[in-house]
Amino acid sequence: MNTEVLIVDINSPDPGSISRAAELLRQGRLVAFPTETVYGLGANALDSDAVARIFEAKGRPAFNPVIVHVADVDAVKQLAAEWPDTATQLAERFWPGPLTLVVKKAARIPDIVTAGGLTVGIRVPAHPVALALLKEAGVPVAAPSANRSTEVSPTRAEHVLKGLDGRIAMVLDGGPTTGGIESTVLDLSREIPRLLRPGLISAEQIEEVIGPIVRLKERESGDSPLPSPGLMRRHYSPQAKVEMVVDSGRQRVEELVANRVSVGWMPMGHNHVPGAETRPMPSEAHAYAAQLYSTLHALDEAGVNRIIIQRPPNEPEWLAVIDRLTRAASDE
């Protein structure tokens, strides 16, 4: 059965469409919807059977937890066993927005949401369609990215359908997302806050509000429960093999073209090699992030076998982008 697609105006979401999607969520069905980061695949977070359908649709491993989305800070009180002052400060500064806060979970959160862990990631998304849906549904919504596990996250409704058509009940099509990569994840369940996943809110911005935090230095692997999504070594990966190079990549692209390899090239700035599918990328970090996944989807659709990506500069503002590219290029 094909997935139902409802087109919604982000400036004035149609109440009928939102009501229909909300009812599906309350029934335990799966609904994909836009956030300011990527499209999420939503289920009632308090219904373990519904959340299990997320894992089944995505082919997601059970050790990888999912983030819970809520309409406002008040909704957090029933989900968190503890809500530290730092959480209040960050929520006041960054919510609604692309920051997920990991706190000790309340007993009513099913274990499947947290991969059996004692903490839960929560955020309030900054997207009119997502907020309208959360308010209408009246339940917290567990929502990882709406794609098959380890594949490129969706920034458009058509990306969702490419991997999940027939596996989910509905997609609310609110057009392309603006942020382009997933939320920052910060663990507040320990004495010193720890950055688990870099994202659109930088570590420096967080430290301006609550003081020093520590960074997760090692990428997670194995089958033990993860403290956050986005920690698998291979993630955000297109069908084509990805290579990240420290120079422009032009010589590598020319070599592949000469060997009759179908190649996509993502240089920073305009540069062209005849015979290659070239997609110039912005030189500013936020603009690059907004364009990254849509570019990888486009190169997959072009049928390339190899993607060469010029590595962005090793500077703090590029941390989240480099994290995504490193995982996309991983062979593990």
Contacts in CASP RR format, 6 or more apart in sequence:
PFRMAT RR
TARGET T0000
AUTHOR 0000-0000-0000
METHOD contacts of the structure
MODEL  1
MNTEVLIVDINSPDPGSISRAAELLRQGRLVAFPTETVYGLGANALDSDA
VARIFEAKGRPAFNPVIVHVADVDAVKQLAAEWPDTATQLAERFWPGPLT
LVVKKAARIPDIVTAGGLTVGIRVPAHPVALALLKEAGVPVAAPSANRST
EVSPTRAEHVLKGLDGRIAMVLDGGPTTGGIESTVLDLSREIPRLLRPGL
ISAEQIEEVIGPIVRLKERESGDSPLPSPGLMRRHYSPQAKVEMVVDSGR
QRVEELVANRVSVGWMPMGHNHVPGAETRPMPSEAHAYAAQLYSTLHALD
EAGVNRIIIQRPPNEPEWLAVIDRLTRAASDE
1 166 0 8 1.000
2 165 0 8 1.000
2 166 0 8 1.000
3 32 0 8 1.000
3 161 0 8 1.000
3 164 0 8 1.000
3 165 0 8 1.000
3 166 0 8 1.000
3 167 0 8 1.000
3 168 0 8 1.000
3 169 0 8 1.000
3 170 0 8 1.000
3 171 0 8 1.000
4 169 0 8 1.000
4 170 0 8 1.000
4 171 0 8 1.000
5 157 0 8 1.000
5 161 0 8 1.000
5 170 0 8 1.000
5 171 0 8 1.000
5 173 0 8 1.000
6 14 0 8 1.000
6 17 0 8 1.000
6 20 0 8 1.000
6 21 0 8 1.000
6 170 0 8 1.000
6 171 0 8 1.000
6 172 0 8 1.000
6 173 0 8 1.000
7 173 0 8 1.000
7 174 0 8 1.000
8 14 0 8 1.000
8 17 0 8 1.000
8 18 0 8 1.000
8 129 0 8 1.000
8 172 0 8 1.000
8 173 0 8 1.000
8 174 0 8 1.000
9 174 0 8 1.000
10 34 0 8 1.000
10 127 0 8 1.000
10 128 0 8 1.000
10 129 0 8 1.000
10 174 0 8 1.000
10 175 0 8 1.000
11 128 0 8 1.000
13 128 0 8 1.000
13 129 0 8 1.000
13 132 0 8 1.000
13 133 0 8 1.000
17 172 0 8 1.000
18 129 0 8 1.000
18 132 0 8 1.000
18 133 0 8 1.000
18 136 0 8 1.000
18 172 0 8 1.000
19 136 0 8 1.000
20 170 0 8 1.000
21 31 0 8 1.000
21 33 0 8 1.000
21 133 0 8 1.000
21 136 0 8 1.000
21 137 0 8 1.000
21 170 0 8 1.000
21 172 0 8 1.000
22 133 0 8 1.000
22 136 0 8 1.000
22 137 0 8 1.000
22 138 0 8 1.000
24 30 0 8 1.000
24 31 0 8 1.000
24 169 0 8 1.000
24 170 0 8 1.000
25 31 0 8 1.000
25 42 0 8 1.000
25 43 0 8 1.000
25 44 0 8 1.000
25 50 0 8 1.000
25 133 0 8 1.000
25 137 0 8 1.000
25 139 0 8 1.000
25 141 0 8 1.000
26 44 0 8 1.000
26 137 0 8 1.000
26 138 0 8 1.000
26 139 0 8 1.000
28 43 0 8 1.000
28 44 0 8 1.000
28 47 0 8 1.000
28 49 0 8 1.000
28 50 0 8 1.000
28 53 0 8 1.000
29 43 0 8 1.000
29 50 0 8 1.000
29 53 0 8 1.000
29 168 0 8 1.000
29 169 0 8 1.000
29 170 0 8 1.000
30 41 0 8 1.000
30 42 0 8 1.000
30 43 0 8 1.000
30 50 0 8 1.000
30 53 0 8 1.000
30 54 0 8 1.000
30 57 0 8 1.000
30 167 0 8 1.000
30 168 0 8 1.000
30 169 0 8 1.000
30 170 0 8 1.000
31 41 0 8 1.000
31 42 0 8 1.000
31 43 0 8 1.000
31 133 0 8 1.000
31 168 0 8 1.000
31 169 0 8 1.000
31 170 0 8 1.000
31 171 0 8 1.000
31 172 0 8 1.000
32 39 0 8 1.000
32 40 0 8 1.000
32 41 0 8 1.000
32 42 0 8 1.000
32 146 0 8 1.000
32 154 0 8 1.000
32 157 0 8 1.000
32 160 0 8 1.000
32 164 0 8 1.000
32 168 0 8 1.000
32 170 0 8 1.000
32 171 0 8 1.000
32 172 0 8 1.000
33 39 0 8 1.000
33 40 0 8 1.000
33 42 0 8 1.000
33 129 0 8 1.000
33 130 0 8 1.000
33 133 0 8 1.000
33 143 0 8 1.000
33 171 0 8 1.000
33 172 0 8 1.000
34 40 0 8 1.000
34 127 0 8 1.000
34 129 0 8 1.000
34 130 0 8 1.000
34 157 0 8 1.000
34 172 0 8 1.000
34 173 0 8 1.000
34 174 0 8 1.000
34 175 0 8 1.000
34 177 0 8 1.000
35 69 0 8 1.000
35 98 0 8 1.000
35 125 0 8 1.000
35 126 0 8 1.000
35 127 0 8 1.000
35 130 0 8 1.000
35 143 0 8 1.000
35 177 0 8 1.000
36 97 0 8 1.000
36 98 0 8 1.000
36 125 0 8 1.000
36 126 0 8 1.000
36 127 0 8 1.000
36 130 0 8 1.000
36 177 0 8 1.000
36 178 0 8 1.000
36 179 0 8 1.000
37 98 0 8 1.000
37 125 0 8 1.000
37 177 0 8 1.000
37 179 0 8 1.000
37 180 0 8 1.000
37 181 0 8 1.000
37 182 0 8 1.000
37 183 0 8 1.000
37 200 0 8 1.000
38 145 0 8 1.000
38 146 0 8 1.000
38 153 0 8 1.000
38 154 0 8 1.000
38 155 0 8 1.000
38 177 0 8 1.000
38 179 0 8 1.000
38 180 0 8 1.000
38 181 0 8 1.000
38 182 0 8 1.000
38 293 0 8 1.000
39 145 0 8 1.000
39 146 0 8 1.000
39 153 0 8 1.000
39 154 0 8 1.000
39 155 0 8 1.000
39 156 0 8 1.000
39 157 0 8 1.000
39 159 0 8 1.000
39 160 0 8 1.000
39 171 0 8 1.000
39 177 0 8 1.000
40 143 0 8 1.000
40 144 0 8 1.000
40 145 0 8 1.000
40 146 0 8 1.000
40 154 0 8 1.000
41 54 0 8 1.000
41 57 0 8 1.000
41 58 0 8 1.000
41 143 0 8 1.000
41 144 0 8 1.000
41 145 0 8 1.000
41 146 0 8 1.000
41 147 0 8 1.000
41 160 0 8 1.000
41 164 0 8 1.000
41 168 0 8 1.000
42 54 0 8 1.000
42 69 0 8 1.000
42 141 0 8 1.000
42 142 0 8 1.000
42 143 0 8 1.000
42 146 0 8 1.000
43 50 0 8 1.000
43 51 0 8 1.000
43 53 0 8 1.000
43 54 0 8 1.000
43 141 0 8 1.000
43 142 0 8 1.000
43 143 0 8 1.000
44 50 0 8 1.000
44 51 0 8 1.000
44 137 0 8 1.000
44 139 0 8 1.000
44 140 0 8 1.000
44 141 0 8 1.000
44 142 0 8 1.000
45 51 0 8 1.000
45 68 0 8 1.000
45 79 0 8 1.000
45 109 0 8 1.000
45 110 0 8 1.000
45 113 0 8 1.000
45 139 0 8 1.000
45 140 0 8 1.000
45 141 0 8 1.000
45 142 0 8 1.000
46 108 0 8 1.000
46 109 0 8 1.000
46 110 0 8 1.000
46 139 0 8 1.000
46 140 0 8 1.000
47 110 0 8 1.000
48 110 0 8 1.000
48 111 0 8 1.000
48 112 0 8 1.000
48 113 0 8 1.000
50 142 0 8 1.000
51 66 0 8 1.000
51 110 0 8 1.000
51 112 0 8 1.000
51 113 0 8 1.000
51 142 0 8 1.000
52 112 0 8 1.000
54 60 0 8 1.000
54 66 0 8 1.000
54 142 0 8 1.000
54 143 0 8 1.000
54 144 0 8 1.000
55 61 0 8 1.000
55 62 0 8 1.000
55 112 0 8 1.000
56 167 0 8 1.000
57 164 0 8 1.000
57 167 0 8 1.000
57 168 0 8 1.000
58 144 0 8 1.000
58 147 0 8 1.000
58 148 0 8 1.000
58 149 0 8 1.000
58 164 0 8 1.000
59 148 0 8 1.000
59 149 0 8 1.000
60 66 0 8 1.000
60 144 0 8 1.000
60 149 0 8 1.000
61 149 0 8 1.000
61 223 0 8 1.000
61 232 0 8 1.000
62 112 0 8 1.000
62 115 0 8 1.000
63 115 0 8 1.000
63 222 0 8 1.000
63 223 0 8 1.000
63 224 0 8 1.000
63 225 0 8 1.000
63 226 0 8 1.000
64 115 0 8 1.000
64 144 0 8 1.000
64 149 0 8 1.000
64 226 0 8 1.000
64 229 0 8 1.000
64 230 0 8 1.000
64 231 0 8 1.000
64 232 0 8 1.000
65 113 0 8 1.000
65 114 0 8 1.000
65 115 0 8 1.000
65 116 0 8 1.000
65 117 0 8 1.000
65 120 0 8 1.000
65 121 0 8 1.000
65 225 0 8 1.000
65 226 0 8 1.000
65 227 0 8 1.000
65 228 0 8 1.000
65 229 0 8 1.000
66 113 0 8 1.000
66 142 0 8 1.000
66 143 0 8 1.000
66 144 0 8 1.000
66 229 0 8 1.000
67 100 0 8 1.000
67 121 0 8 1.000
67 122 0 8 1.000
67 123 0 8 1.000
67 142 0 8 1.000
67 143 0 8 1.000
67 144 0 8 1.000
67 183 0 8 1.000
67 185 0 8 1.000
67 229 0 8 1.000
68 79 0 8 1.000
68 109 0 8 1.000
68 113 0 8 1.000
68 120 0 8 1.000
68 121 0 8 1.000
68 122 0 8 1.000
68 123 0 8 1.000
68 140 0 8 1.000
68 141 0 8 1.000
68 142 0 8 1.000
68 143 0 8 1.000
69 122 0 8 1.000
69 123 0 8 1.000
69 124 0 8 1.000
69 125 0 8 1.000
69 130 0 8 1.000
69 134 0 8 1.000
69 140 0 8 1.000
69 141 0 8 1.000
69 142 0 8 1.000
69 143 0 8 1.000
70 76 0 8 1.000
70 79 0 8 1.000
70 122 0 8 1.000
70 123 0 8 1.000
70 124 0 8 1.000
70 134 0 8 1.000
70 140 0 8 1.000
70 141 0 8 1.000
71 124 0 8 1.000
71 131 0 8 1.000
71 134 0 8 1.000
71 135 0 8 1.000
71 138 0 8 1.000
72 124 0 8 1.000
73 88 0 8 1.000
73 91 0 8 1.000
73 95 0 8 1.000
73 124 0 8 1.000
75 140 0 8 1.000
76 83 0 8 1.000
76 87 0 8 1.000
76 91 0 8 1.000
76 122 0 8 1.000
77 83 0 8 1.000
78 106 0 8 1.000
78 108 0 8 1.000
79 105 0 8 1.000
79 106 0 8 1.000
79 108 0 8 1.000
79 109 0 8 1.000
79 120 0 8 1.000
79 122 0 8 1.000
79 140 0 8 1.000
80 87 0 8 1.000
80 103 0 8 1.000
80 104 0 8 1.000
80 105 0 8 1.000
80 106 0 8 1.000
80 120 0 8 1.000
80 122 0 8 1.000
81 103 0 8 1.000
81 104 0 8 1.000
81 105 0 8 1.000
81 106 0 8 1.000
81 107 0 8 1.000
82 103 0 8 1.000
82 104 0 8 1.000
82 189 0 8 1.000
83 103 0 8 1.000
84 103 0 8 1.000
84 188 0 8 1.000
86 188 0 8 1.000
86 193 0 8 1.000
86 210 0 8 1.000
87 101 0 8 1.000
87 103 0 8 1.000
87 188 0 8 1.000
89 209 0 8 1.000
89 210 0 8 1.000
90 99 0 8 1.000
90 101 0 8 1.000
90 186 0 8 1.000
90 188 0 8 1.000
90 206 0 8 1.000
90 209 0 8 1.000
90 210 0 8 1.000
91 101 0 8 1.000
91 124 0 8 1.000
93 209 0 8 1.000
94 201 0 8 1.000
94 205 0 8 1.000
94 209 0 8 1.000
95 123 0 8 1.000
95 124 0 8 1.000
95 126 0 8 1.000
96 124 0 8 1.000
96 125 0 8 1.000
96 126 0 8 1.000
96 127 0 8 1.000
96 131 0 8 1.000
97 123 0 8 1.000
97 124 0 8 1.000
97 125 0 8 1.000
97 126 0 8 1.000
97 183 0 8 1.000
97 201 0 8 1.000
98 123 0 8 1.000
98 125 0 8 1.000
98 126 0 8 1.000
98 179 0 8 1.000
98 182 0 8 1.000
98 183 0 8 1.000
98 184 0 8 1.000
98 199 0 8 1.000
98 200 0 8 1.000
98 201 0 8 1.000
99 123 0 8 1.000
99 183 0 8 1.000
99 184 0 8 1.000
99 186 0 8 1.000
99 201 0 8 1.000
99 206 0 8 1.000
100 121 0 8 1.000
100 122 0 8 1.000
100 123 0 8 1.000
100 183 0 8 1.000
100 184 0 8 1.000
100 185 0 8 1.000
100 186 0 8 1.000
100 197 0 8 1.000
100 228 0 8 1.000
101 121 0 8 1.000
101 122 0 8 1.000
101 123 0 8 1.000
101 186 0 8 1.000
101 188 0 8 1.000
102 119 0 8 1.000
102 120 0 8 1.000
102 121 0 8 1.000
102 122 0 8 1.000
102 185 0 8 1.000
102 186 0 8 1.000
102 187 0 8 1.000
102 188 0 8 1.000
102 189 0 8 1.000
102 196 0 8 1.000
102 227 0 8 1.000
102 228 0 8 1.000
103 119 0 8 1.000
103 120 0 8 1.000
103 121 0 8 1.000
103 122 0 8 1.000
103 188 0 8 1.000
103 189 0 8 1.000
104 118 0 8 1.000
104 119 0 8 1.000
104 120 0 8 1.000
104 189 0 8 1.000
105 113 0 8 1.000
105 114 0 8 1.000
105 117 0 8 1.000
105 118 0 8 1.000
105 119 0 8 1.000
105 120 0 8 1.000
106 120 0 8 1.000
109 120 0 8 1.000
111 117 0 8 1.000
113 120 0 8 1.000
113 142 0 8 1.000
114 120 0 8 1.000
114 121 0 8 1.000
114 225 0 8 1.000
115 225 0 8 1.000
115 226 0 8 1.000
116 225 0 8 1.000
117 225 0 8 1.000
118 189 0 8 1.000
119 187 0 8 1.000
119 189 0 8 1.000
119 227 0 8 1.000
121 185 0 8 1.000
121 228 0 8 1.000
122 140 0 8 1.000
123 183 0 8 1.000
124 131 0 8 1.000
125 131 0 8 1.000
125 134 0 8 1.000
127 177 0 8 1.000
129 172 0 8 1.000
129 174 0 8 1.000
133 141 0 8 1.000
133 172 0 8 1.000
134 140 0 8 1.000
134 141 0 8 1.000
144 229 0 8 1.000
145 153 0 8 1.000
145 154 0 8 1.000
145 182 0 8 1.000
146 154 0 8 1.000
146 160 0 8 1.000
146 164 0 8 1.000
146 168 0 8 1.000
146 171 0 8 1.000
147 153 0 8 1.000
147 154 0 8 1.000
147 159 0 8 1.000
147 160 0 8 1.000
147 163 0 8 1.000
147 164 0 8 1.000
148 163 0 8 1.000
148 164 0 8 1.000
150 232 0 8 1.000
150 234 0 8 1.000
150 235 0 8 1.000
150 236 0 8 1.000
150 237 0 8 1.000
151 163 0 8 1.000
151 236 0 8 1.000
151 237 0 8 1.000
151 238 0 8 1.000
152 159 0 8 1.000
152 236 0 8 1.000
152 237 0 8 1.000
152 238 0 8 1.000
152 293 0 8 1.000
152 296 0 8 1.000
152 297 0 8 1.000
152 300 0 8 1.000
152 328 0 8 1.000
153 159 0 8 1.000
153 180 0 8 1.000
153 181 0 8 1.000
153 182 0 8 1.000
153 236 0 8 1.000
153 293 0 8 1.000
154 160 0 8 1.000
154 162 0 8 1.000
154 293 0 8 1.000
154 297 0 8 1.000
155 176 0 8 1.000
155 177 0 8 1.000
155 179 0 8 1.000
155 180 0 8 1.000
155 293 0 8 1.000
155 294 0 8 1.000
155 297 0 8 1.000
156 175 0 8 1.000
156 176 0 8 1.000
156 177 0 8 1.000
156 294 0 8 1.000
156 297 0 8 1.000
157 171 0 8 1.000
157 172 0 8 1.000
157 173 0 8 1.000
157 174 0 8 1.000
157 175 0 8 1.000
159 293 0 8 1.000
159 294 0 8 1.000
159 297 0 8 1.000
160 168 0 8 1.000
160 171 0 8 1.000
161 171 0 8 1.000
162 297 0 8 1.000
176 294 0 8 1.000
178 290 0 8 1.000
179 200 0 8 1.000
179 286 0 8 1.000
179 289 0 8 1.000
179 290 0 8 1.000
180 289 0 8 1.000
180 290 0 8 1.000
180 291 0 8 1.000
180 292 0 8 1.000
180 293 0 8 1.000
180 294 0 8 1.000
181 199 0 8 1.000
181 200 0 8 1.000
181 289 0 8 1.000
181 292 0 8 1.000
181 293 0 8 1.000
181 320 0 8 1.000
181 321 0 8 1.000
181 324 0 8 1.000
182 197 0 8 1.000
182 199 0 8 1.000
182 229 0 8 1.000
182 230 0 8 1.000
183 197 0 8 1.000
183 199 0 8 1.000
183 200 0 8 1.000
183 201 0 8 1.000
184 195 0 8 1.000
184 197 0 8 1.000
184 198 0 8 1.000
184 199 0 8 1.000
184 200 0 8 1.000
184 201 0 8 1.000
184 202 0 8 1.000
184 206 0 8 1.000
184 320 0 8 1.000
185 195 0 8 1.000
185 196 0 8 1.000
185 197 0 8 1.000
185 228 0 8 1.000
185 229 0 8 1.000
185 230 0 8 1.000
186 193 0 8 1.000
186 194 0 8 1.000
186 195 0 8 1.000
186 196 0 8 1.000
186 206 0 8 1.000
186 213 0 8 1.000
187 193 0 8 1.000
187 194 0 8 1.000
187 195 0 8 1.000
187 196 0 8 1.000
187 227 0 8 1.000
187 228 0 8 1.000
192 212 0 8 1.000
192 213 0 8 1.000
192 214 0 8 1.000
193 206 0 8 1.000
193 210 0 8 1.000
193 213 0 8 1.000
193 214 0 8 1.000
194 213 0 8 1.000
194 214 0 8 1.000
194 215 0 8 1.000
194 216 0 8 1.000
195 203 0 8 1.000
195 206 0 8 1.000
195 213 0 8 1.000
195 214 0 8 1.000
195 215 0 8 1.000
195 216 0 8 1.000
196 216 0 8 1.000
196 227 0 8 1.000
196 228 0 8 1.000
196 231 0 8 1.000
197 216 0 8 1.000
197 228 0 8 1.000
197 229 0 8 1.000
197 230 0 8 1.000
197 231 0 8 1.000
197 323 0 8 1.000
198 319 0 8 1.000
198 320 0 8 1.000
198 323 0 8 1.000
199 289 0 8 1.000
199 319 0 8 1.000
199 320 0 8 1.000
199 323 0 8 1.000
200 286 0 8 1.000
200 289 0 8 1.000
200 320 0 8 1.000
202 316 0 8 1.000
202 317 0 8 1.000
202 319 0 8 1.000
202 320 0 8 1.000
203 213 0 8 1.000
203 215 0 8 1.000
203 316 0 8 1.000
203 319 0 8 1.000
204 316 0 8 1.000
206 213 0 8 1.000
207 213 0 8 1.000
216 231 0 8 1.000
219 231 0 8 1.000
219 233 0 8 1.000
219 326 0 8 1.000
219 327 0 8 1.000
220 226 0 8 1.000
220 227 0 8 1.000
220 231 0 8 1.000
220 232 0 8 1.000
220 233 0 8 1.000
221 232 0 8 1.000
221 233 0 8 1.000
221 332 0 8 1.000
226 232 0 8 1.000
230 327 0 8 1.000
232 327 0 8 1.000
233 327 0 8 1.000
233 330 0 8 1.000
233 332 0 8 1.000
234 327 0 8 1.000
234 330 0 8 1.000
234 331 0 8 1.000
234 332 0 8 1.000
235 324 0 8 1.000
235 327 0 8 1.000
235 328 0 8 1.000
235 330 0 8 1.000
236 293 0 8 1.000
236 296 0 8 1.000
236 324 0 8 1.000
236 327 0 8 1.000
236 328 0 8 1.000
237 327 0 8 1.000
237 328 0 8 1.000
237 330 0 8 1.000
238 296 0 8 1.000
238 297 0 8 1.000
238 299 0 8 1.000
238 300 0 8 1.000
238 307 0 8 1.000
238 328 0 8 1.000
239 300 0 8 1.000
239 303 0 8 1.000
240 264 0 8 1.000
240 299 0 8 1.000
240 300 0 8 1.000
240 303 0 8 1.000
240 304 0 8 1.000
240 305 0 8 1.000
240 306 0 8 1.000
240 307 0 8 1.000
241 305 0 8 1.000
241 306 0 8 1.000
241 307 0 8 1.000
242 307 0 8 1.000
242 309 0 8 1.000
242 325 0 8 1.000
242 328 0 8 1.000
242 329 0 8 1.000
243 252 0 8 1.000
243 306 0 8 1.000
243 307 0 8 1.000
243 308 0 8 1.000
243 309 0 8 1.000
243 329 0 8 1.000
244 309 0 8 1.000
244 310 0 8 1.000
244 311 0 8 1.000
244 325 0 8 1.000
244 326 0 8 1.000
244 329 0 8 1.000
245 252 0 8 1.000
245 308 0 8 1.000
245 309 0 8 1.000
245 310 0 8 1.000
245 311 0 8 1.000
246 311 0 8 1.000
247 310 0 8 1.000
248 267 0 8 1.000
248 268 0 8 1.000
248 271 0 8 1.000
248 310 0 8 1.000
249 265 0 8 1.000
249 267 0 8 1.000
249 308 0 8 1.000
249 310 0 8 1.000
250 265 0 8 1.000
250 267 0 8 1.000
250 271 0 8 1.000
250 273 0 8 1.000
252 308 0 8 1.000
253 263 0 8 1.000
253 264 0 8 1.000
253 265 0 8 1.000
253 273 0 8 1.000
253 276 0 8 1.000
253 308 0 8 1.000
254 273 0 8 1.000
256 263 0 8 1.000
256 276 0 8 1.000
256 306 0 8 1.000
256 308 0 8 1.000
257 263 0 8 1.000
257 273 0 8 1.000
257 274 0 8 1.000
257 275 0 8 1.000
257 276 0 8 1.000
261 305 0 8 1.000
261 306 0 8 1.000
262 277 0 8 1.000
262 303 0 8 1.000
262 304 0 8 1.000
262 305 0 8 1.000
262 306 0 8 1.000
263 275 0 8 1.000
263 276 0 8 1.000
263 277 0 8 1.000
263 304 0 8 1.000
263 305 0 8 1.000
263 306 0 8 1.000
263 307 0 8 1.000
263 308 0 8 1.000
264 276 0 8 1.000
264 277 0 8 1.000
264 278 0 8 1.000
264 279 0 8 1.000
264 299 0 8 1.000
264 302 0 8 1.000
264 304 0 8 1.000
264 306 0 8 1.000
264 307 0 8 1.000
264 308 0 8 1.000
265 271 0 8 1.000
265 273 0 8 1.000
265 276 0 8 1.000
265 277 0 8 1.000
265 278 0 8 1.000
265 279 0 8 1.000
265 307 0 8 1.000
265 308 0 8 1.000
266 279 0 8 1.000
266 280 0 8 1.000
266 281 0 8 1.000
266 295 0 8 1.000
266 299 0 8 1.000
266 307 0 8 1.000
266 308 0 8 1.000
266 309 0 8 1.000
266 310 0 8 1.000
267 278 0 8 1.000
267 280 0 8 1.000
267 281 0 8 1.000
267 310 0 8 1.000
268 280 0 8 1.000
268 281 0 8 1.000
268 282 0 8 1.000
268 283 0 8 1.000
268 288 0 8 1.000
268 310 0 8 1.000
268 312 0 8 1.000
269 280 0 8 1.000
269 281 0 8 1.000
269 282 0 8 1.000
269 283 0 8 1.000
270 280 0 8 1.000
271 278 0 8 1.000
271 280 0 8 1.000
272 278 0 8 1.000
277 299 0 8 1.000
277 302 0 8 1.000
277 304 0 8 1.000
279 295 0 8 1.000
279 298 0 8 1.000
279 299 0 8 1.000
281 288 0 8 1.000
281 291 0 8 1.000
281 292 0 8 1.000
281 295 0 8 1.000
281 310 0 8 1.000
282 288 0 8 1.000
282 291 0 8 1.000
285 312 0 8 1.000
285 317 0 8 1.000
285 318 0 8 1.000
285 320 0 8 1.000
285 321 0 8 1.000
286 317 0 8 1.000
288 312 0 8 1.000
288 318 0 8 1.000
288 321 0 8 1.000
289 320 0 8 1.000
289 321 0 8 1.000
292 321 0 8 1.000
292 324 0 8 1.000
292 325 0 8 1.000
296 307 0 8 1.000
296 328 0 8 1.000
299 307 0 8 1.000
309 325 0 8 1.000
309 329 0 8 1.000
311 322 0 8 1.000
311 325 0 8 1.000
312 318 0 8 1.000
312 321 0 8 1.000
312 322 0 8 1.000
312 325 0 8 1.000
314 322 0 8 1.000
END
